[in-house]
Amino acid sequence: MPETRDELIKRLEGQANKIRRNIWRALKAGGTGHAGGSLSATDMLSALYFYKMNVRPAEPDWADRDRFILSKGHANAGLGATLELAGIVDEGYCDRFYMMDDGRPPFGMHPDIKVPGIEMSTGGLGHGLSIGVGMALGARIKGQAFHTFVMIGDGELHEGSNWEAAMAGAKYRLTNLTALIDFNKISQSAHVAEVMGLEPLADKWRSFGWEVREIDGHNMTEIVDTLDALPFSGNKPNCVIMHTIKGKGASFAEDTHLWHQNAVNQEIYDKAIAELETV
């Protein structure tokens, strides 16, 4: 029997909860890492990898797969946690976070292209959208139908290279490209608005020639409805501004810059998992 809409939403919410558990496993294994930005991105990662994106876990290099670039590379624990749950990397990968001593590809602070399922090494902020523009334009030139998604941090938008890429995406009318803005409003050391305000953010993307939607980035129904509406227009690239909460799912880590990056010991891990078990 086909999955109903309500069953789909419940399943994706469940996968998001599992990704959050995997994130904490990874951070405990590494002893530290970026919890806040990984946890804020989790619901969208669940919807992409377990609903929207056309990928083959057993063939991570399949030519027609949809592409995902984590431009906010410091949130790699979130991506790695998702790849393990999707079966793209081996089970147990999250228990080796930061470990590179057995000859296997590294899995750590930032994405590394040597890991299956990771499209591009990122971490130097502000470069992911430029790469995404190239992938989307290349797909059109080669006649391939895949879609390219690029997740960008809000603090990362302080990098001017994003806006150069935005202009290029509009120039080439890349309807097969979607920028996902993780707008959790807190960067490494302070609120984004205190560092350099972004508002009116949606109007800025529209003025650069993109079609924009704003959603609650933790409301799975809104996420799925938005992904189903892609492409938003017939001649513009797509931008989804996700209003999210940094550290989502762990009360002690939510809405604070103190959990942008922090040490994670057994006590913290147990506390985080206990909270997720009540969801």
C-alpha positions in Angstrom: 0.0 0.0 0.0 1.4 3.4 -0.9 2.7 5.6 1.9 0.2 8.3 2.9 1.3 11.9 3.3 0.9 11.7 7.1 3.0 8.5 7.1 5.7 10.2 5.0 6.0 13.2 7.3 6.2 10.9 10.3 8.8 8.7 8.7 11.0 11.7 7.8 10.6 13.2 11.3 11.8 9.8 12.6 14.8 9.8 10.3 15.7 13.3 11.5 15.6 12.1 15.0 18.0 9.2 14.1 20.3 11.7 12.3 20.5 13.8 15.5 21.4 10.7 17.4 24.1 9.9 14.9 25.4 13.5 15.1 25.9 13.1 18.9 27.6 9.7 18.3 30.0 11.4 16.0 30.8 14.3 18.3 31.3 12.0 21.2 33.7 9.9 19.2 35.6 13.0 18.2 35.4 14.5 21.6 34.3 17.8 20.1 32.7 19.3 17.0 30.1 21.6 15.6 26.8 20.6 17.2 24.7 23.7 16.7 24.9 24.1 12.9 24.6 20.3 12.3 21.5 20.0 14.4 19.8 23.0 12.8 20.2 21.5 9.3 18.9 18.0 10.2 15.3 18.2 9.2 16.1 19.3 5.7 18.8 16.7 5.4 16.3 14.0 6.3 13.8 15.3 3.6 16.5 15.5 1.0 18.1 12.1 1.4 15.0 10.1 2.4 12.5 11.7 0.1 13.5 14.2 -2.5 17.0 13.4 -3.8 17.5 10.8 -6.5 20.5 8.8 -5.2 21.6 5.2 -5.2 23.3 4.3 -1.9 25.2 1.4 -3.5 26.3 3.6 -6.4 27.3 7.0 -4.8 29.0 8.1 -8.1 26.0 7.2 -10.3 26.1 9.9 -13.1 22.5 10.9 -12.9 22.3 11.3 -9.1 21.1 14.6 -7.6 24.0 16.6 -6.1 24.2 18.0 -2.6 26.9 20.4 -1.5 27.3 21.3 2.2 28.8 24.7 1.7 28.7 25.3 5.5 31.2 22.6 5.8 31.7 22.8 9.6 28.4 21.0 9.9 29.9 17.9 8.5 28.7 15.8 11.5 25.2 16.3 10.2 26.1 15.2 6.6 28.1 12.2 7.8 25.3 11.2 10.2 22.9 11.3 7.2 25.2 9.4 4.9 25.5 6.6 7.4 21.8 6.4 8.0 21.2 6.3 4.2 23.7 3.5 3.8 26.1 5.5 1.6 29.0 5.1 4.0 29.5 2.0 6.2 27.5 1.6 9.4 29.7 2.7 12.3 31.3 5.6 10.4 30.0 8.1 13.0 32.0 6.2 15.7 35.2 7.1 13.8 34.7 10.8 13.6 38.1 12.5 13.2 39.8 9.1 13.0 42.2 8.6 10.0 44.5 5.9 11.3 43.4 2.8 9.4 43.8 4.0 5.8 40.1 4.6 5.2 38.9 8.0 3.9 38.8 10.7 6.5 35.6 11.7 8.1 35.9 14.7 10.3 35.5 18.4 10.8 34.8 19.3 7.2 33.5 17.3 4.2 36.2 15.5 2.2 35.5 14.4 -1.4 37.3 11.1 -0.8 34.4 10.0 1.4 31.6 8.2 -0.7 28.6 10.5 -1.2 30.4 13.8 -0.6 30.4 15.8 -3.8 33.0 18.4 -2.9 35.5 19.2 -0.1 34.2 22.3 1.6 34.8 24.4 4.7 36.4 27.5 3.3 33.1 29.4 3.6 31.5 31.0 0.6 32.5 28.6 -2.1 29.8 26.0 -2.3 27.3 28.0 -4.3 29.9 28.8 -7.0 30.5 25.0 -7.3 26.8 24.4 -7.4 26.4 26.9 -10.2 29.1 25.0 -12.2 27.4 21.6 -11.6 24.0 22.9 -12.6 25.3 24.6 -15.7 27.3 21.5 -16.6 24.2 19.3 -16.2 22.3 21.6 -18.7 25.2 21.5 -21.2 25.4 17.7 -21.0 21.7 17.2 -21.2 21.5 15.6 -17.7 18.4 15.9 -15.6 19.9 15.9 -12.1 19.2 18.7 -9.6 21.9 20.4 -7.5 21.2 21.5 -3.9 23.6 23.8 -2.0 23.2 24.3 1.8 24.6 27.6 3.0 25.0 29.0 6.5 23.6 32.4 7.3 26.9 33.6 8.7 28.5 32.3 5.6 26.4 34.9 3.6 28.8 37.5 4.8 31.2 36.2 2.2 30.8 38.2 -1.0 31.6 35.2 -3.2 28.0 34.0 -2.5 26.6 37.0 -4.2 28.8 36.6 -7.2 27.6 33.1 -7.6 24.0 34.2 -7.1 24.4 36.6 -10.0 25.8 33.8 -12.2 23.0 31.5 -11.2 20.4 34.0 -12.3 22.3 34.9 -15.5 22.1 31.3 -16.7 18.5 30.8 -15.4 19.5 27.7 -13.5 16.1 26.2 -12.5 18.0 23.0 -11.7 19.8 24.7 -8.8 18.5 25.3 -5.3 20.2 27.3 -2.5 19.1 26.2 1.0 19.8 28.9 3.5 20.1 27.5 7.1 19.0 30.7 8.8 19.5 29.8 12.5 20.6 33.5 13.1 23.6 32.6 15.2 27.2 32.4 14.0 30.4 31.3 15.8 30.6 34.0 18.4 27.4 36.1 18.3 24.0 36.6 16.7 24.4 37.1 12.9 22.5 40.4 13.2 25.1 41.7 15.6 28.0 40.7 13.3 26.5 42.0 10.1 22.7 42.1 9.5 21.3 40.1 6.6 17.7 41.4 6.5 15.7 41.8 4.3 17.3 38.5 3.2 14.5 37.2 1.0 14.3 40.6 -0.9 18.1 40.4 -1.5 17.9 37.0 -3.1 14.9 38.2 -5.2 16.8 41.3 -6.3 19.6 39.0 -7.5 17.1 37.2 -9.7 16.1 34.1 -7.6 12.7 32.7 -6.8 12.4 32.6 -3.0 10.4 30.6 -0.4 10.6 31.1 3.4 9.8 28.2 5.6 10.0 26.9 9.2 13.1 24.7 8.7 11.9 22.2 11.4 8.3 21.8 10.1 8.5 18.7 8.0 5.2 19.3 6.2 6.5 22.7 5.1 9.8 21.3 4.0 8.2 18.5 1.9 5.6 20.9 0.3 8.5 23.3 -0.6 10.6 20.5 -2.2 7.6 19.3 -4.1 7.2 22.7 -5.6 10.6 22.8 -7.2 11.4 24.4 -9.6 9.5 27.4 -8.3 9.5 29.1 -11.7 10.4 28.4 -15.3 13.4 30.7 -15.6 15.0 31.4 -12.2 17.2 29.5 -9.7 15.5 28.5 -6.5 16.2 29.8 -2.9 14.7 28.3 0.2 15.3 30.3 3.4 14.9 27.9 6.3 14.2 29.6 9.6 15.8 27.2 12.1 17.1 26.9 15.7 20.8 26.4 16.3 21.3 23.2 18.3 17.7 22.0 17.6 16.7 19.0 19.7 19.1 19.5 22.7 17.7 22.1 25.2 21.1 22.9 26.5 22.5 23.7 23.0 19.6 25.5 21.4 19.7 29.1 20.4 23.2 29.9 21.7 26.6 30.5 20.1 28.2 28.4 22.9 27.3 25.2 21.1 28.6 26.3 17.7 31.5 24.1 18.6 32.1 22.5 21.9 33.5 19.5 23.7 31.2 16.4 24.0 31.8 13.8 26.7 29.8 10.8 27.8 27.7 13.0 30.2 26.7 15.4 27.4 26.0 12.5 25.0 23.8 10.8 27.5 21.9 14.0 28.2 21.3 14.7 24.5 20.2 11.1 23.7 17.8 11.1 26.7 16.1 14.3 25.3 15.8 12.8 21.8 14.1 9.7 23.3 11.3 11.8 24.6 10.5 13.2 21.1 
